[in-house]
Amino acid sequence: MPFPLQGVRVLELGQIIAGTYGNQVLSDLGAEVIKVETPEGDLGRIPSVAPYRGLSALFLTFNRNKKSIVINLKTDAGREIFHELVKVSDVVVDNFRPGVLERLKVDYATLSRINPRIIQCSVTGFGEAGAYRDYPALDLIIQAISGHMAITGESGRPPVRVGIPLADMSGGIYSCKGILAALYARERTGRGQRVEVSMFDAMLNLLSYIATLWLTGGVLPRPPGSAHEYSVPWQAFEAKDGHIVVATRQEGFWRKLCSTLAEPGLAEDPRFASNAERIAHREALVPRLERIFRTRTVADWLARLRAAEVPAAPVNNLDGAFAEPPVAEREMIVEYDHPEVGRVRLPGNPIKMSDMTGTPSQPAPRLGEHTDAILRGLLQLSEERIAALRDSGAIN
């Protein structure tokens, strides 16, 4: 069976992560993604960012399966070629600063006149208008201003960011959703539309019930570390040779944990008889559990807790995470051979579908690698025209 997005063509003007991650997800689902780069290339190519054998691991990750064409949109001839590509494409994605699309004449009003079915998606920092439209929107900035750094880490310690570029990736996560919805709507209406995603909005949405408690009840959260404000015990504990997490959301799990720990009097202590009591007496219970967990290894505790059906897991680093059985069982490592750095192994596609087998995995493109092939094959330009465009600086 074909991949679900086979036949969908995406023109990517995006750079680094926010404007590229969502399109990499679309490519895993079968979309053809043509990366339209400036003569200097995507800023994500800078080899000092996540360096790997002279290239950027960031670029190698977020640009799998894509084709690269270099078009100078600041030239009339370059814009003309881009507009020709818009005629035969479905989606255009960017993460430019507000105002750039209009200046380059690749805004939705212009492109929709060229192709009424085109879907244009912009990932912005704070939206296209308003007080913050021109503020820099780096991942750290968005994580901080959206409140996420205030609830990450441990109480009484300096603020920390989430270990992945979650704000940048949130732009990709939500742009992908918006594009899929717009494609579905187009099946009914025959028309494209504009999709706009603010990274700040996306991160506010990801605050979920914690935001609800503030907006509705005025409750300001504190950074919980690995603990949970509403369940005890629900946190990491130090073992002899590492850390293990235990999560006892239901009372049945607490009783099973007590049986496994075999700590005299623990299950009978009225201070710990219910989750509400355990929350109230957290300061008495947690040190007692910490002392117990330090007596055995992670593997020993896992064997005992899993046998008793107590929710538990090791606190893995990546070596442990990618050694877990579901990684191989669910094909969560994909590979490709890159002409400059050799074999690249990277995370696979988490979306599994009954009519979709495997994950496409083609190398992240070299700058302009597919320029001639796209112009020759997709737009059917002659060799003379391609040479003239190159001489004029419109392409590279």
N, C-alpha and C positions, 0 to 999 in steps of 0.2 A: 504494500500500500504506500502511496506517496505520503510525504510528511504533510501535516495539516496546513502549513503556510507555503507549500510549494506553489510557485507562480506569483508570489508577492515579492515585489522589488522595493527595497528601501534605499534611499539616498541618505547617507550619513554625513552631515556637516559637523557632528559633535566631536569633542576632543576629551582626552584624559579619561574620566570615568563617568561622570553624570550624563554625558551625551553619547556614551558608547556602550555601557553595560546593558541597557535595555535592548539594544539592537543585537548584541551577542546572544541574548536569550531568544530573540526572534529568529536568529540564524539557526539555533539549535532545533527550532520547530520547522525549519525548512525554508525560511525566507532567504532571498538573495540580497545581501547587503553590500552595497557599493560605497566605499569610504571615499568621499570627495575631500581631498587634502589640499592645503596650500602648498606652494613650492617648498616651504620650510618644513612641512609635515605636521602631523598631530603633536601637540606638546607632550602627549603621553609617550612619545618615542625617546624622550630625553634619557640617555643611558644612566644618569646618576640617580634616577628614581627606580628603586628595586633592581639594582644592577645585576645582570646575568650574562656573562660572556660577551660583554661589550654592548648589549642591548638592554632594554627595560623589560623586566618580567611583568610589569603592569601592562605594557603594550601587548606582550605575547599572550596575556590572559584575556583581555577584554576585546581583542580583535580577531579571535579565532573565526575562521570560515569567511572572512570578509575579503573583498577585492579593493585594491587601492587605485584610484585615478587622481592625478594631480591637475587641478584646474585653478587658474588664477581668476577668481571672481571679481577682482578689481579692474579687469579689462573687459571691454565690450565683447570681444570675441569669446572670452572665457564664460561670461554670463550667457551668451547665446548658446554655447555648447551645454551649459548646465540646464538651460530652459528646454533644450531638445531632450535631455535625459528625463526631465520632469514629465514630458509628454508620454513617456513609456514606463513610468514608475507609479508606485502606489502611495509611498510615504516619504516624507522628507523630515529628518530629525536634526535639531541643532541644540547647542547650549551656549549660544552667543549672548553677549551683554544686550540689554534692551536697546533698541534703535539700530543695531548692526544689520538686521535683516532688511530693514527699509533702505538703509544706505547702500547695501549691495544689490538691491532690487530683487531679493529672493524671499520677500515677505509673502504671507498667505494671500493677500489681495492680488498680488502680481501672479503668483503661481496658480491660483484657482482660475484665473482667466485663461491661462495656458492649458490647464487640465482641471476641469471642474470636479473630477473624481479624486484629486490629490488630497491626501491627509498630511497636514503639517503639524509636527509636534515640537514644541520648544520646552527645554528644561531650563528654568531660571533659578536664581538664588532666592529672591523675595517677590517675584512677580514682575509683570511688565510695566506696572504703574505703581504709584504710591511713594511714600517717603523713603523707602529703602531700596528702590529699584536699581540704583547705581552702586550700592554697597558691594564690596567684594564678598564672594560667597564660597570661600574655600571650606573644605570639609570641617576643619577645626572650628571655624567661625560659626557654621550652622549648628554643629553639635553643642557649642557653648550657648548660643543665643536661644536655641529651642528648648533649653532646660534639661537636655539629656546628660550633660556633664555634672549637673547637680544631683542626679540620682544614680550615678555610676561611681563605683569605688566604695570605700569604707567611711563610715561616719568619723568625723574628726580629722580626716586626712585631706591633703590637697585634692582638688578636682582632677579627674582623669577622663580621657575620652574612651569611647568604645574602641577595641583593638583593631577593628576593620574600618575602612572609610565609609561608615554607615550612611552619613548624610549624602555623600556623592552617590552611593549605590541606591539610596532611596529614590533619587531622581530617575534612575534607570528602572527600578522596580515599578514605580507608578507610571512612568511614560509608556512602558511596555503594556500595562493594563489599559491605559487610555487609547493606545494605538489599536489594540485588539478590539476594544469596544467600538471604535470608529470604523474599523473594517467591517464589523458585524452590522453597524447601522447603515453603512454604505450598500450592503446587500439589499436592504429594504428601500432605501431612498435613491440610490444611484449617485449620490453626491458625497464628496469628501467634506472634511471639516477641519477646524483648527483645534488642536489639543495643547494645553499649556499646563505645565507642572512646576510648582515652586518647591524647591528642596526644603525650605522652611515649613511650608504647609505639610509636606510629606512627613517631616520629622515630628511635627505637632500631632499628626494623625497616629503616628507610631507610639505616642505616649499612652494611648488607649485608656484603660480604666483609671490609671494614675491621674490623667488629665481630668477625667470625669469627677473624681473626688475633689480636686481643686476647684473646678468650675462650678460644681453643684454644692459642695460642702465647705469650701475654703480650707481644705486640708493640704498643707505643704509637705511633700514627702522628704525623707532623708535618704542619703545613699545607704543601701542595706548591705553592701558587700555581697556575699553569697547567700545571706539569710533572707528570710521572707517576713514581711511585716505581719502577715495574717495566718501563718502556719509555723508551728514549732514541734519538732525540729525539721527544718528545711534549709540546709546549708552545707558547706564543706567542713569536713573534719580532718585533722591531721592524723595519719596512720604512721606506722613505723618507717615506711619508705616512700611516702607520698601523701596525697590527699584523696578523699572519697566524699561524694555528696550523698545525702540521704534526704528523701522527701516523703513526709508522712501526712499527706493531705487528709486522708480519712482516718477515723479512729481505729479501724481495723488494722491499718498499717502500723499505727503506734503500738498496738497490742502485740503484733508480730515482731516488731523491733525489740520490745521489752523481752519477749521470749528468747530472741536470738542473743541479746546482750547478756542475759542471765545475771543481771545485776540485782542483788537482794533488795526488796522493798521498792524498786522503781515503779513497777506497775501498780502497786497498792498505794503509793503516795497520793493523797488527795489533792496536793498541789499540781499534780500532773494528770489528773483523771480525765480532763477534756482539753481540747485545743485551746479554748478560752482560758482555762486555768494555766496551761503551759505558756501561753503568751504572757499572762500576768506574772508568772514566775520564771520567765526566760533566764534571768540572771542566776537563778539557783540550778536550773536544769542543764543549761548548755555546758558550764564548766565540768559538771559531772560526766556528761557524755564525751567531752573532749578527753578526759582522763581515760575513759574506757577505750576509745578508738585508738589511742596511742599505743595500746598493748599488742596490736596485731598488724600484719602487713595489709596492703591494699588488696592483694589477691585473696588472702585469707578472708577478709571481711566481705569481699564481693561474693565469694563462694557461699558463705553462710547467709548473707542477706538475700541473695537471689534464690537460694534454696527455700527460704522462708517467704518468698514473694514480697519482700520489702523493696520499694523503689530505691535503687542505688546505682551509682556509676563512678568510675574513676575520673579524676580530673586530669584528662589527657593533654599532653602537648600534641603537636601535629603528628609526631611519629606514632603515638598511640592512637590518635583519632583515625588516621588512614590505615591502621592495621586492624580496625574493628571489622567483624564479618560483614555487616551490611554494605561496606564500601565495595567489596568485590561482588557481592550478591546483587547489588543494584547498579553496577557499572558506573560508579561515581568517580572513576579516574579515566580520563581520555588522554590520548596521545596524538602528537603529530611530529613530523620531521621537518625542521626548519633549515633552510639552506645555509644559514650562517651559524646557528648555535647547536644544530643537531636535534636530538630527541627532546621534546618538551612534553612533560606530563602535567596535567592540570585538572581541576575539579570538573566533573561531568554535569549533565543536565538533570536537575531534580524532578522535572516534570515527566512522568511516565504516562503513556497513553496506549490503549489496547491495539490501535492500528499503527503504532509507531515503534519501530525496532531500531535500537542503537542511537548514537549521537553523531551528527556530522562533525568532523574534526579536521579541518584544513588549516595550514599554517597561517599565522598572522602575516599580512602582506608586507613586502618591502615597499618603500615609498614609490608610488607611481607604477608599481609592478604591472598593473593591468590596464594602464592608460590606453595603449594602442589597441589592445584586444577589445576593449569596451567600445571605443570609437569606431573600430573597423567592423565589429560583429553586431553590436547593438544599434548603433546609429548608421552603420553602413557608409561611413565616410571613406573617401578615396585616400590612397597613400599621399597624393599631392596635397589634399586638404589637410591631412594630419601633419605633414611636414610644414605647411604654411602656418598652422596653428602653433606648432612648436617654435618656429622662427619668430613669431610675433610675441612669444612669452605667455600665450593664453593657456598652454598646457606644458607638461614636463614629463 
